[in-house]
Amino acid sequence: MDLPEFRINMERGDTLVLFSDGVTEAVNPSDEDFGEQRLAELVASMQGKSAQEIMEAVHSEVARFTQGAPPADDITVVVARRL
């Protein structure tokens, strides 16, 4: 399986967030997806925070959004910041 390769230059202070579809497809009791837009807004609101704080905030917000329902898929988040 050939996957496309991308290269980016990260400048000091840039943040890269990688996530599984279990994050954006997590659903609340109204069957609404957490979604990419909600994730992007959350990450943008955490500008200047550490990678650890961002990762923990994503996990917390997904749990709050789903009201503690067990995940239907894995919830994987990797955050890298260029210092």
C-alpha positions in Angstrom: 0.0 0.0 0.0 1.5 3.3 -1.1 0.8 6.3 1.1 1.5 9.9 0.1 4.5 11.5 1.8 4.4 15.0 3.1 7.2 17.2 4.4 6.7 20.3 6.5 9.0 22.7 8.2 8.0 23.4 11.8 9.0 26.7 13.1 9.7 27.4 16.8 6.4 27.3 18.7 4.6 25.3 16.0 2.4 22.4 17.1 1.6 19.2 15.2 -1.4 17.2 16.3 -1.9 13.6 15.0 -5.1 11.8 15.9 -7.1 8.7 15.1 -10.6 8.8 13.7 -11.8 7.7 17.1 -11.3 11.3 18.3 -13.3 13.0 15.6 -15.9 10.2 15.3 -16.6 10.1 19.1 -20.3 10.7 19.5 -22.4 12.3 22.2 -25.8 11.1 23.4 -27.4 13.1 20.6 -25.4 11.0 18.1 -23.4 14.1 17.1 -19.7 13.6 16.1 -17.0 15.4 18.0 -15.7 16.4 14.6 -12.6 18.0 13.1 -13.8 21.6 13.6 -14.3 21.1 17.3 -10.9 19.5 17.6 -9.3 22.3 15.6 -10.9 25.0 17.7 -9.8 23.2 20.9 -6.2 23.0 19.8 -6.2 26.6 18.5 -7.5 27.7 21.9 -4.5 26.1 23.6 -1.8 28.1 21.8 1.3 28.4 24.0 0.4 25.3 26.1 2.7 22.3 26.3 2.2 19.2 24.2 1.2 17.3 27.3 -1.5 19.9 28.2 -2.9 19.8 24.7 -3.1 16.0 24.7 -4.7 15.9 28.1 -7.2 18.6 27.1 -8.2 16.6 24.0 -8.8 13.5 26.0 -10.8 15.4 28.6 -12.9 17.3 26.1 -13.8 14.1 24.2 -14.7 12.4 27.5 -16.9 15.4 28.5 -18.5 15.5 25.0 -19.4 11.8 25.1 -20.6 12.2 28.7 -18.4 9.3 29.8 -19.7 6.8 27.3 -17.2 4.1 26.5 -15.4 4.8 23.2 -16.5 2.9 20.1 -13.0 3.2 18.7 -9.5 4.0 19.9 -8.8 7.5 21.1 -5.2 8.2 20.1 -3.6 11.7 20.2 0.0 12.5 19.5 1.1 16.1 20.0 4.5 17.5 19.0 5.7 21.0 19.6 8.9 22.6 18.2 10.7 24.4 21.0 
